[in-house]
Amino acid sequence: MLINCKQVVKYYANKVVLDKINLSVKQGEFFGLVGMNGSGKSTLIKAILDLIAINTGNISIHGYSHRKVESRENIAYLPDRFLPPAHLKALDFIHYMLRLHGNDCNQQKIEQVLDALDLDKSIMRESVNKLSKGMTQKLGLASCLLSGKSLLILDEPMSGLDPRARVLFKKQLAQLKQQGVTVFFSSHVLADVEEMADTMAVLHNSKIYFSGSPEDFKKQYQAEDVEQAYMSCIGD
């Protein structure tokens, strides 16, 4: 397994946020983590990346403990509230991230990805604090797509994107899938999960209520789509 979480527990004060979470992500699959706002999706992602400490349990990435730096060498991460350094110009941010990722993308490849996400080149010369939420999100997505990493961890990646941008981004993800890239993403848009995920997990009330394919999810709850299955799963 590429990512393996075993009996992961996280609590703040007296509130349990993650309660004995078991979850695994295979190499090359697209894995969608779904749940309502505040369900713990971002907490689980941050725990996997060792951005927050877990109380009990074990997490491994690429066979290494998630506490070890080498476990994260092939990961590009986009947080749910992506705020790039305000003093940088957008294109400088891309170059800065490429250097951090150790990826020497040529200008042609950078322009291809920017065009693919409909990022105007004139906007790329602006400071990032002048960009709209949607444009800022595209900038973060572009940096991940250009990273050259084999595992992308994306927390609500399509937040703030307009319908055209969502379609364009999904096309880029489809290309990465053909290249064997693994994508672990969270979303509260169930239609996106049904469309893109090979495997999905429902995180609700601090627990995993379901883990498996979207098709199996629909069959288990005798639903026509993932949205209906989700409502039955959480008992609403």
C-alpha positions in Angstrom: 0.0 0.0 0.0 1.2 3.5 -0.8 -0.5 5.1 2.2 -1.6 3.0 5.1 -3.4 4.3 8.2 -3.9 1.8 11.1 -6.1 2.7 14.1 -5.3 6.4 13.9 -6.7 8.4 16.7 -6.6 12.2 17.0 -8.3 14.4 19.6 -8.2 18.0 20.7 -8.9 18.5 24.4 -11.9 16.2 24.9 -13.1 16.1 21.3 -12.2 13.0 19.2 -11.7 14.1 15.6 -10.3 10.8 14.2 -11.5 7.6 15.9 -9.4 4.5 15.1 -9.2 5.3 11.4 -8.1 2.4 9.1 -7.5 3.5 5.5 -5.2 2.4 2.6 -4.3 3.9 -0.8 -2.9 1.8 -3.5 -0.2 2.9 -6.0 -1.7 4.4 -9.1 -5.3 4.8 -7.8 -7.4 7.9 -7.4 -8.8 7.9 -3.8 -11.6 10.3 -2.8 -12.2 11.1 0.9 -15.6 12.5 1.4 -17.4 14.0 4.3 -19.2 17.1 5.5 -17.4 20.3 6.4 -15.8 19.7 9.8 -15.9 15.9 9.5 -12.1 15.6 9.9 -10.9 15.3 6.3 -8.3 18.0 6.5 -7.2 16.7 9.9 -6.6 13.2 8.5 -4.6 14.6 5.5 -2.5 16.7 7.9 -1.9 13.7 10.1 -0.8 11.7 7.1 1.7 14.4 6.2 2.9 14.7 9.8 1.7 18.3 9.9 -0.1 17.5 13.1 0.7 14.8 15.6 -1.6 11.8 16.1 -2.4 10.5 19.6 -2.3 6.8 18.8 -2.0 4.5 15.7 0.4 4.2 12.8 0.7 5.8 9.4 3.1 4.7 6.7 3.8 6.2 3.2 5.9 4.3 0.6 6.6 1.8 3.4 8.2 4.4 5.7 6.8 5.8 8.9 5.0 9.1 8.1 7.3 10.7 10.6 10.4 10.2 8.4 11.2 12.8 5.9 11.9 10.2 3.1 8.3 9.1 3.3 7.3 12.5 1.8 9.9 12.9 -0.9 7.6 12.0 -3.7 4.5 14.0 -2.5 3.1 17.3 -3.7 0.4 18.7 -1.4 -2.2 21.4 -1.8 -3.9 22.5 1.4 -7.6 23.3 1.7 -6.8 27.0 2.3 -4.0 27.7 -0.1 -2.3 31.0 0.6 0.9 31.5 -1.4 3.4 34.2 -0.2 1.8 37.5 -1.0 5.1 39.2 -2.0 5.7 36.8 -4.9 4.6 37.2 -8.4 2.5 34.3 -9.6 5.1 33.0 -12.1 7.9 33.4 -9.5 5.9 31.2 -7.1 5.7 28.5 -9.8 9.5 28.6 -10.3 10.0 28.7 -6.5 7.9 25.5 -6.0 9.7 23.7 -8.9 13.0 24.4 -7.2 11.6 23.0 -3.9 10.3 19.9 -5.7 13.7 19.5 -7.4 12.0 19.5 -10.8 13.6 21.3 -13.7 10.6 22.0 -15.9 11.3 23.9 -19.0 9.3 27.0 -19.9 7.4 25.2 -22.6 6.0 22.6 -20.1 5.1 25.4 -17.6 3.2 27.3 -20.3 1.4 24.1 -21.4 0.1 23.5 -17.9 -0.8 27.2 -17.4 -2.7 27.1 -20.7 -4.4 23.8 -19.7 -5.7 25.4 -16.6 -6.6 28.7 -18.4 -4.2 30.8 -16.4 -3.7 34.0 -18.4 0.0 34.8 -18.9 -0.5 38.4 -18.1 -2.0 37.4 -14.7 1.1 35.4 -14.0 3.2 38.6 -13.9 1.0 40.0 -11.1 1.6 39.6 -7.4 -0.4 36.7 -5.9 -2.2 38.9 -3.5 -4.0 40.5 -6.6 -5.4 37.2 -7.8 -8.9 36.1 -7.2 -9.7 33.0 -5.2 -10.2 30.9 -8.3 -7.0 32.1 -9.9 -5.1 31.5 -6.7 -6.4 27.9 -6.6 -5.4 27.4 -10.2 -1.9 28.5 -9.2 -1.7 26.0 -6.5 -3.0 23.2 -8.8 -0.5 24.2 -11.5 2.4 23.9 -9.0 1.2 20.4 -8.1 0.7 19.3 -11.7 4.2 20.5 -12.5 5.9 19.0 -9.5 6.7 15.7 -11.2 5.8 13.9 -7.9 4.2 10.4 -8.0 1.7 11.1 -5.2 -0.5 14.2 -5.1 -2.4 14.9 -1.9 -5.1 17.5 -2.6 -7.4 18.9 0.0 -10.6 20.2 -1.7 -8.7 20.8 -4.9 -11.6 22.3 -6.9 -12.7 24.8 -4.2 -13.3 28.1 -5.8 -13.0 26.9 -9.4 -15.6 27.9 -12.0 -17.2 25.1 -14.1 -14.8 25.5 -17.0 -11.8 25.4 -14.7 -13.1 22.2 -13.1 -13.4 20.5 -16.4 -9.9 21.6 -17.4 -8.4 20.4 -14.2 -10.1 17.0 -14.5 -8.6 16.6 -17.9 -5.1 17.2 -16.4 -5.8 14.6 -13.7 -6.9 12.1 -16.4 -3.5 12.6 -18.1 -1.7 12.0 -14.8 -3.6 8.8 -14.2 -2.4 7.5 -17.5 1.1 8.1 -16.3 0.5 6.1 -13.1 0.4 9.1 -10.7 -1.5 8.4 -7.4 -4.0 11.1 -6.3 -5.5 11.2 -2.8 -8.1 14.0 -2.6 -10.8 15.2 -0.3 -14.1 16.6 -1.5 -17.6 17.3 -0.4 -18.7 17.3 -4.0 -19.9 13.8 -4.4 -20.4 13.9 -8.1 -16.7 14.6 -8.5 -15.8 11.6 -6.4 -18.2 9.4 -8.4 -16.6 10.6 -11.6 -12.9 10.4 -10.7 -12.3 8.1 -7.8 -11.3 4.4 -8.1 -11.8 4.1 -4.3 -13.6 6.3 -1.9 -14.0 6.5 1.9 -16.7 8.2 3.9 -15.5 10.0 7.0 -18.4 10.9 9.4 -18.6 11.4 13.1 -14.9 10.8 13.4 -15.1 7.3 11.9 -14.8 5.7 8.4 -18.3 4.6 7.5 -17.4 3.1 4.2 -14.3 2.3 2.1 -14.5 0.8 -1.4 -15.3 1.7 -5.0 -18.1 4.1 -5.8 -19.9 1.3 -7.6 -19.8 -0.9 -4.5 -20.9 2.1 -2.4 -24.0 2.5 -4.6 -24.8 -1.2 -4.5 -24.4 -1.5 -0.7 -27.0 1.3 -0.2 -29.1 0.4 -3.3 -28.7 3.9 -4.6 -28.7 5.3 -8.1 -25.8 7.6 -7.5 -23.2 8.3 -4.8 -25.1 11.3 -3.4 -28.1 9.0 -2.6 -25.8 6.4 -1.2 -24.0 8.9 1.0 -27.3 10.1 2.6 -28.2 6.6 3.4 -24.7 5.8 4.7 -24.7 8.7 7.2 -28.3 7.9 8.2 -29.8 11.2 7.2 
